[in-house]
Amino acid sequence: MLAETLEPDDLDLVAALQLAPRASMQVLATTLGVSTGTVSRRLTRLRERYGLRVVGQVPWWLDGATPHHVWISTAPGHARDVAAAVADLPEAQFVASTTGRADVYCILHPRRRDAAADLLAVTLPSIPGIATTHSELGLHRYVSGSTWRLHRLTTAQEQALAPHRHGAPPDTAVPMDDDERAVATVLHRNGRASAAEIARELGRSASTAYRTTQSVLDRGLVQPRVEIEPALLGYPLETVVSLATSPASMRVIATSLAGHESARYVTTVAGTSSVLHHGLFHHEDDLATFLSDDLGRHAGITGFEVSTVLSVLTRYWSPRR
């Protein structure tokens, strides 16, 4: 785990970007009360030294393909090699070495629903060093990395950034035409790409690129989000808690946990678990309180397992090695 934490001014910039990932340098500077040059220098340093990226998250339910949450147990001494091999898979959305439930935890997201069978039954087990795998099908995402944020800004600062935010994601599948898919692909790699940059990369006119970019952002078809290691933000403890619940309480518990300050990713799943809570914590004491008090108040929870993240190789398809 990383021990270093960003300086307060850098944390403020990250917090602003979490609220409005595509806000201009001028808007960020005005909001934070600094010069545009200062914002530019800080952002460049955050990218080059600390690996900060702004990526575009495409809601997975738009195409009908569904993510699978997979726990992998490895032969002794093979955990790192297996994690690296899994991270090289094009379907790897998130990959981490862990302790607890398994040696490696990953989220694999095939491009097509019918590709999951070969991925889980053939491709994954063929990786040398894998002893066993256990997969659970994602059902409904209640919160994701695009909504988790630091709470450092004043109400006035948050209000200043509000007009520069993207639209909320749709609840159901929404078809995208070829131009929208092309723009979404560019934004997936660089969530701050300008319409001019997108036009040059795709060979489209500036007006077409601008109109299409605004459309996918306003309609929430792409959700720009900040990616940076949580330890740098003061959250060195990262866990995935797998919850077993009664059928009647599954949605209620998932909804409640999605509002917890630690929640980076909460989803219901089909498997031996009912709900997965991917959380960030300042300290082990905070995790202990979450497990005993926050989970303890839900009578519908019948059991849980905790996987502690040791190192992350991939976050939302972005290599972190």
C-alpha positions in Angstrom: 0.0 0.0 0.0 1.1 3.5 -0.7 2.0 5.5 2.4 2.2 8.9 0.7 -0.8 11.2 0.8 -1.3 14.2 -1.5 -0.9 17.8 -0.2 -4.1 19.6 0.7 -4.1 21.8 -2.4 -3.8 18.7 -4.6 -6.6 17.0 -2.7 -8.8 20.0 -3.3 -8.1 19.8 -7.1 -8.9 16.1 -7.1 -12.2 16.8 -5.2 -13.1 19.4 -7.8 -12.4 17.0 -10.6 -14.4 14.3 -9.0 -17.4 16.7 -9.1 -16.8 18.1 -12.6 -14.2 15.9 -14.4 -14.4 17.9 -17.6 -14.5 21.4 -16.1 -12.1 23.8 -17.8 -8.9 25.1 -16.3 -10.5 28.5 -15.9 -13.5 27.0 -14.0 -11.3 24.9 -11.8 -9.1 27.9 -11.0 -11.9 30.2 -10.2 -13.6 27.7 -8.0 -10.4 26.9 -6.1 -9.3 30.5 -5.9 -6.0 30.0 -7.7 -4.6 30.9 -11.1 -5.1 28.7 -14.2 -1.3 28.2 -14.4 -1.3 26.8 -10.9 -4.2 24.4 -11.8 -2.4 23.3 -15.0 0.9 22.6 -13.1 -0.8 20.7 -10.4 -2.8 18.6 -12.8 0.3 17.8 -14.9 2.1 16.7 -11.7 -0.8 14.6 -10.6 -0.8 12.9 -14.0 2.9 12.4 -14.4 3.9 11.6 -10.8 0.8 10.0 -9.3 -1.0 8.5 -12.3 -4.2 10.5 -12.1 -6.4 9.9 -15.1 -9.9 11.1 -16.1 -11.6 8.2 -18.0 -15.1 7.9 -19.4 -17.3 5.2 -17.8 -19.9 3.7 -20.1 -22.8 2.2 -18.1 -22.5 -1.6 -18.7 -26.2 -2.2 -19.1 -26.4 0.0 -22.3 -25.2 -3.0 -24.4 -26.7 -5.8 -22.4 -23.3 -7.4 -21.6 -22.9 -8.1 -17.8 -19.8 -8.0 -15.6 -18.7 -11.0 -13.7 -17.1 -10.8 -10.3 -14.4 -13.5 -9.9 -12.4 -14.7 -7.0 -9.3 -16.8 -7.9 -7.3 -19.1 -5.7 -3.8 -19.8 -7.0 -1.1 -22.3 -6.4 1.4 -21.3 -3.8 3.7 -18.6 -5.0 1.7 -17.9 -8.2 -0.6 -15.1 -7.1 1.4 -12.2 -8.7 1.8 -14.0 -12.0 -1.8 -14.9 -12.1 -3.0 -11.4 -11.3 -0.7 -10.0 -14.1 -2.0 -12.5 -16.6 -5.7 -11.7 -15.7 -4.9 -8.0 -16.0 -3.7 -8.6 -19.6 -7.2 -9.9 -20.6 -9.1 -7.4 -22.7 -12.2 -8.1 -20.5 -10.4 -7.2 -17.3 -12.1 -4.1 -15.8 -10.6 -4.4 -12.3 -7.9 -6.7 -11.1 -6.3 -6.8 -7.6 -4.2 -9.2 -5.5 -6.1 -9.8 -2.2 -6.1 -11.6 1.1 -9.1 -13.3 2.6 -11.6 -14.9 0.3 -9.1 -15.5 -2.5 -5.7 -14.6 -3.8 -7.0 -12.5 -6.7 -10.2 -10.6 -7.2 -11.3 -9.3 -10.5 -14.2 -7.9 -12.5 -14.4 -9.3 -16.0 -16.7 -7.7 -18.5 -17.0 -9.4 -21.8 -18.1 -7.2 -24.8 -21.0 -9.6 -25.5 -23.2 -11.7 -23.2 -22.5 -14.9 -25.2 -18.7 -14.5 -24.8 -18.9 -15.1 -21.0 -19.0 -18.9 -21.3 -15.7 -19.2 -23.0 -14.1 -16.5 -20.9 -15.0 -18.1 -17.6 -14.9 -21.8 -18.6 -11.9 -21.8 -21.0 -9.8 -18.6 -21.1 -9.6 -18.0 -17.4 -8.9 -21.5 -16.1 -6.2 -22.0 -18.7 -4.0 -19.4 -17.1 -1.1 -21.2 -15.4 -1.1 -21.1 -11.6 -4.9 -20.9 -11.2 -6.2 -23.5 -8.8 -9.9 -22.6 -8.5 -12.2 -19.8 -9.5 -15.5 -18.6 -8.2 -17.6 -16.2 -10.2 -20.8 -14.2 -9.5 -22.9 -12.4 -12.0 -23.4 -8.7 -11.6 -27.1 -7.8 -11.4 -27.6 -4.1 -10.5 -25.1 -1.5 -9.7 -26.1 0.9 -6.9 -23.0 3.1 -6.8 -19.7 3.2 -8.7 -16.3 4.9 -8.8 -17.8 7.8 -10.8 -19.8 8.9 -7.8 -17.4 8.3 -4.9 -15.6 11.5 -3.9 -13.7 13.5 -1.3 -15.7 15.9 0.8 -13.4 18.9 0.9 -15.1 21.7 -1.0 -17.5 24.3 0.4 -21.1 24.4 -0.6 -20.4 27.5 -2.7 -17.6 25.7 -4.6 -19.8 22.7 -5.2 -22.5 24.9 -6.6 -20.0 26.6 -8.9 -19.0 23.3 -10.4 -22.6 21.9 -10.6 -23.3 23.4 -14.1 -20.2 21.6 -15.5 -21.2 18.1 -14.5 -22.4 15.4 -16.9 -25.9 13.9 -17.0 -27.1 11.0 -15.0 -26.8 7.6 -16.6 -30.0 6.1 -18.0 -31.7 3.3 -16.1 -32.3 1.1 -19.2 -30.5 0.2 -22.4 -30.1 3.1 -24.8 -29.0 2.4 -28.4 -26.0 4.4 -29.6 -25.3 5.1 -33.3 -21.8 4.7 -34.8 -20.7 8.3 -34.2 -21.8 8.1 -30.5 -19.9 4.8 -30.1 -16.8 6.3 -31.6 -16.9 9.3 -29.4 -17.6 7.1 -26.3 -14.5 5.1 -27.2 -12.3 8.2 -27.2 -13.8 9.5 -24.0 -13.3 6.0 -22.4 -9.5 6.5 -22.8 -9.5 10.3 -22.0 -12.5 11.7 -20.2 -11.3 15.2 -20.7 -10.8 15.0 -24.4 -12.1 18.1 -26.1 -14.4 18.1 -29.1 -11.5 19.4 -31.2 -9.3 16.5 -30.1 -12.1 14.0 -30.8 -12.7 15.5 -34.2 -9.1 15.1 -35.2 -8.8 11.5 -33.9 -12.1 10.4 -35.6 -11.8 12.4 -38.7 -15.1 14.2 -38.1 -16.0 17.8 -38.5 -15.6 20.0 -35.4 -19.4 20.7 -35.3 -20.2 17.0 -35.5 -17.7 16.1 -32.8 -19.0 18.8 -30.5 -22.6 17.9 -31.0 -22.1 14.2 -30.5 -19.8 14.7 -27.5 -22.4 16.9 -25.8 -25.1 14.4 -26.6 -23.4 11.4 -25.0 -22.4 13.4 -21.9 -25.7 15.2 -21.4 -27.6 11.9 -21.8 -25.2 10.2 -19.4 -24.1 7.6 -21.9 -20.5 8.4 -20.8 -19.7 9.2 -17.2 -16.3 10.9 -16.8 -14.6 9.9 -13.6 -11.2 10.5 -11.9 -9.0 7.5 -11.4 -6.2 7.7 -8.8 -5.0 5.4 -6.1 -7.2 5.8 -3.0 -4.1 5.6 -0.7 -2.9 8.9 -2.1 -6.2 10.4 -1.0 -5.9 9.2 2.5 -7.6 5.8 2.1 -4.9 3.2 2.3 -7.3 0.4 3.3 -9.4 -1.0 0.4 -11.7 -4.0 0.8 -14.4 -6.0 -1.0 -17.0 -7.3 1.4 -19.2 -10.1 0.1 -22.6 -10.2 1.8 -25.1 -13.0 2.1 -28.6 -11.7 2.7 -32.2 -12.9 2.9 -33.9 -12.5 -0.5 -36.4 -9.9 0.9 -33.6 -7.6 2.2 -31.1 -7.7 -0.7 -32.2 -4.5 -2.4 -32.8 -2.6 0.9 -29.3 -3.5 2.1 -27.6 -2.6 -1.2 -29.4 0.8 -1.3 -28.4 1.5 2.3 -24.8 0.6 1.8 -24.6 2.6 -1.4 -25.1 5.7 0.8 -22.2 4.8 3.1 -19.2 7.2 2.9 -16.9 4.2 2.2 -18.8 3.0 -0.8 -16.8 3.0 -4.0 -18.8 0.3 -5.7 -21.9 -1.5 -4.5 -23.8 -4.1 -6.6 -26.1 -7.0 -6.2 -24.9 -10.3 -7.6 -26.2 -13.8 -8.4 -24.0 -16.4 -6.6 -23.3 -17.4 -3.1 -23.3 -13.7 -2.2 -26.2 -11.3 -2.6 -24.4 -7.9 -2.3 -20.8 -6.7 -2.9 -19.5 -3.6 -1.1 -16.2 -2.3 -2.4 -15.1 0.1 0.2 -12.3 2.6 1.1 -11.3 3.2 4.7 -8.8 5.5 6.5 -7.8 2.9 9.0 -8.5 -0.6 10.2 -10.6 0.8 13.1 -13.0 2.4 10.5 -13.4 -1.0 8.8 -14.1 -2.6 12.2 -16.8 -0.1 12.9 -18.3 -0.7 9.4 -18.4 -4.4 9.9 -19.7 -4.4 13.5 -22.0 -1.3 13.5 -23.0 -0.5 9.9 -23.5 -4.1 8.8 -24.7 -5.1 12.3 -27.8 -2.9 12.1 -29.1 -4.9 9.1 -31.0 -8.0 10.4 -31.2 -9.3 6.8 -27.5 -9.9 6.6 -26.8 -13.6 7.3 -23.0 -13.6 6.8 -20.1 -11.9 5.1 -16.6 -12.4 3.8 -13.9 -9.7 3.6 -11.2 -9.5 0.9 -8.5 -7.0 1.6 -6.8 -5.4 -1.4 -3.0 -5.7 -1.4 -2.3 -4.2 -4.8 -4.3 -3.1 -7.8 -3.2 -3.9 -11.3 -6.1 -2.5 -13.2 -8.8 0.0 -12.4 -11.6 0.4 -14.9 -9.4 -1.0 -17.7 -6.6 1.4 -16.8 -3.3 -0.3 -15.9 -2.0 0.7 -12.5 1.3 -1.2 -12.7 
